[in-house]
């Protein structure tokens, strides 16, 4: 559609003028800001980049990170995006400081930077996303995955439906899920509680190791009282959690095959994750044929 084409134009005049190294330094400052000592911003910035991208529909070529449409309703009010205004607000001063950076690029660049700074793989980043001027290209709500859709029998089907719509295969779905090494669930955002790992600001293959090695059972109590939240799983200490959609990855033979691979081989996980995350965050974005910008960026940002 003409809308899609208009939105995909590379703002050559603008992203050429961006000092990406300086933008990265400001994101790093945010990641380390004492103000957020209790809960560092890295994980929620990764979730923002993922949810900005995860609305893509390959059949209609709508949704995705281009446009930064999560600024608009109804996307901003999608239950799946609860709490992400926190991440968007954190990045607003950086957008103000660098007016030539599109918000759509900044949301992805912040996620990529956060992953790298938390010890993850380096991920190729290309600028070129533009900001939609209004709500006319906002995708409908309901395109992001539900943590307990179809329990107990069809959660795997739901995961395949959602990620298949974006164009991912089983292996990529499992690799991407490894981002749950990071961060935690917040009862006031998703209704779920707790972190997946004991090192929620370190990017690692710990999520897969824990999935394979711990005994996971439905959470019954919380802080001495009956757990009244949605079905989630806990390890024997009750300190760590898994969503029904995480447990689905060890209930399905094909998914589990990849969980086992990544639990044993962190290098393989890093490699596959980096490729899949780049693909995710570029869905629906068109870049210029000649990748001079990318080359320049690599030099600038990665040295
Ligand atoms: Zn998540 N995710 N996710 N995810 N996610 C949460 C938090 C985080 C699902 C899901 O329902 C939830 C991917 C896939 C899937 C991150 C990254 C990625 C939370 C908790 C839920 C409920 C939100 C809260 O309460 O704050 C489901 C069902 C998924 C697929 C089936 C993929 C893919 C991700 C990135 C590549 C991250 C980093 C967080 C932690 C956020 C934070 O604030 O700590």
Boltz pocket constraint, residues with backbone or C-beta under 6 A from the ligand:
constraints:
  - pocket:
      binder: B
      contacts: [[A, 42], [A, 43], [A, 44], [A, 46], [A, 47], [A, 50], [A, 82], [A, 83], [A, 145], [A, 146], [A, 147], [A, 148], [A, 159], [A, 173], [A, 176], [A, 177], [A, 179], [A, 180], [A, 182], [A, 183], [A, 184], [A, 185], [A, 186], [A, 187], [A, 189], [A, 190], [A, 191], [A, 192], [A, 243], [A, 245], [A, 277]]
      max_distance: 6.0
